[in-house]
Amino acid sequence: MPELPEVETVVRGLRARILGLVIEGVRVRSPHLLRDTSADDLRALRGNAVRRIRRRGKLILIDCESGWTLVIHLKMTGQFLFCPVSVRPDKHTHAVFIFKNEPRRLRFKDVRKFGFMCLRRTDGLSRDPLLAALGPEPLKFSLPEMGAVLAGRSARLKSFLLDQSALAGIGNIYADEILFESRLHPLRRAGDLNPAEVRRLWRAMRSVLRRALRLGGSTIRDFADCDGIEGEFQLEFKAYGRTDEPCPRCGRPIERLRLGQRSTHFCPRCQKA
């Protein structure tokens, strides 16, 4: 599933291509795409200029001038592609956005069909269930805030990083990479970290996410930006998906364990329990 770096990469691509454009229409080709929204509801977007495109956790928010916001979750395989009209949409294209005086179309594709869109009033977004429970953004999270959130938590570190109510946007890939960089075992209890370890975790979180953003995110299977270009951060993975490969720091084989329903990758020597 696209995580913070991938979703932010898509947001930046959309911002560069459709910000300020006027929506002429949205053609929904697969009704399953819409959640608590009908195709008729999307008519409210006609004639609206796109005023802002932003990210909250793993959600994409497209704010329009009439006070409506289109909320999109890519889920596992959702993609936005900016295509010429001459390119025929394939069977995985579930929505097409048409803009005034723009010959290209914005298409939403989703092979697995888990992604969704819904229309919300912009002024009520902070109270909407989709956003209300989300924790702070990792790259806007200060060291003192990290310490305060960790204090007293009994959850394992890996579970803490995946908890969207604690930090919004981190998923399995980046949790493994953050814990490897910080040299912290995934099964350590979040509330047991000393101040030096809290600082290491905070710095690793910022470092890993920023590097991933610079490289356009990670492409494991389907992710690509709005031009169909794949990310490159997967070429720098130190732990995720590297079971039995040598640790890039000490050479010991990377191990994998199951935590909940997720695979967790770590070095048993560098990340001691």
Order of alpha helices (4+ residues) and beta strands (2+ residues): alpha-beta-beta-beta-beta-beta-beta-beta-beta-alpha-alpha-alpha-alpha-alpha-beta-beta
